[in-house]
């Protein structure tokens, strides 16, 4: 089970709230089952229903992760006013089978709900995570 410490889970939720009503996106990295780093990514789509990470930013982050000997642990993004469940687009674009996909639903009242999944070959499996 992936363990996400409180400072990182808080930063993730702050990112979701700061970018509302647009989707936000980011990466979580660490070693073993523990997340130690959060990378807030820019959503170049600037959309309420999709996200696209900036490729140059993504390459810089992956390079930093390699230099720190970190592994990609999770990819997170928000679903403003939509459920915390993978959309058709999320399923189609799930290219990292080793990563947990974390989807954070947020509504107009800024209430959030977190869902976590593995998406492998377009198959969704609910994945438990430990948000501390």
PEMOPE-V367595 format. One record per residue. N is the residue number from 1. RES is the residue in one letter. PHI is phi in radians with two decimals (* if undefined). Layout:
N;RES;PHI / N;RES;PHI
//
This chain:
1;X;* / 2;X;-1.27 / 3;X;-1.86 / 4;X;-2.02 / 5;X;-1.11 / 6;X;-1.05 / 7;X;-1.14 / 8;X;-1.40 / 9;X;-1.13 / 10;X;-1.13 / 11;X;-1.11 / 12;X;-1.13 / 13;X;-1.17 / 14;X;-1.09 / 15;X;-1.07 / 16;X;-1.01 / 17;X;-1.21 / 18;X;-1.17 / 19;X;-1.57 / 20;X;-0.99 / 21;X;-1.60 / 22;X;-1.62 / 23;X;-1.20 / 24;X;-1.99 / 25;X;-2.66 / 26;X;-2.97 / 27;X;-2.17 / 28;X;-2.06 / 29;X;-2.31 / 30;X;3.08 / 31;X;-2.32 / 32;X;1.04 / 33;X;-1.64 / 34;X;-1.84 / 35;X;-1.53 / 36;X;-2.16 / 37;X;-2.39 / 38;X;-2.08 / 39;X;-2.17 / 40;X;-1.28 / 41;X;-1.88 / 42;X;-1.42 / 43;X;-1.58 / 44;X;-1.22 / 45;X;-1.26 / 46;X;0.78 / 47;X;-2.17 / 48;X;-1.51 / 49;X;-2.27 / 50;X;-2.52 / 51;X;-2.43 / 52;X;-2.52 / 53;X;-1.28 / 54;X;-1.11 / 55;X;-1.03 / 56;X;-1.15 / 57;X;-1.13 / 58;X;-1.08 / 59;X;-1.12 / 60;X;-1.07 / 61;X;-1.16 / 62;X;-1.09 / 63;X;-1.13 / 64;X;-1.10 / 65;X;-1.04 / 66;X;-1.08 / 67;X;-1.14 / 68;X;-1.59 / 69;X;1.01 / 70;X;-1.78 / 71;X;-1.91 / 72;X;-1.17 / 73;X;-1.84 / 74;X;-2.72 / 75;X;-2.07 / 76;X;-2.06 / 77;X;-2.74 / 78;X;-1.82 / 79;X;-2.15 / 80;X;-1.11 / 81;X;0.98 / 82;X;-2.46 / 83;X;-1.12 / 84;X;-1.45 / 85;X;-2.47 / 86;X;-1.06 / 87;X;-1.41 / 88;X;-0.99 / 89;X;-1.11 / 90;X;-0.99 / 91;X;-1.17 / 92;X;-1.10 / 93;X;-1.79 / 94;X;-1.47 / 95;X;-1.71 / 96;X;-2.11 / 97;X;-1.12 / 98;X;-1.37 / 99;X;-1.68 / 100;X;-1.49 / 101;X;-1.73 / 102;X;-1.84 / 103;X;-2.06 / 104;X;-1.98 / 105;X;-1.40 / 106;X;-2.41 / 107;X;-1.93 / 108;X;-1.05 / 109;X;-1.48 / 110;X;1.20 / 111;X;-1.39 / 112;X;-2.11 / 113;X;-2.44 / 114;X;-1.92 / 115;X;-2.12 / 116;X;-2.37 / 117;X;-2.56 / 118;X;-1.84 / 119;X;-2.23 / 120;X;-2.23 / 121;X;0.90 / 122;X;1.20 / 123;X;-1.75 / 124;X;-1.71 / 125;X;-2.24 / 126;X;-1.16 / 127;X;-2.14 / 128;X;-1.26 / 129;X;-2.27 / 130;X;-1.88 / 131;X;-1.50 / 132;X;-1.60
//
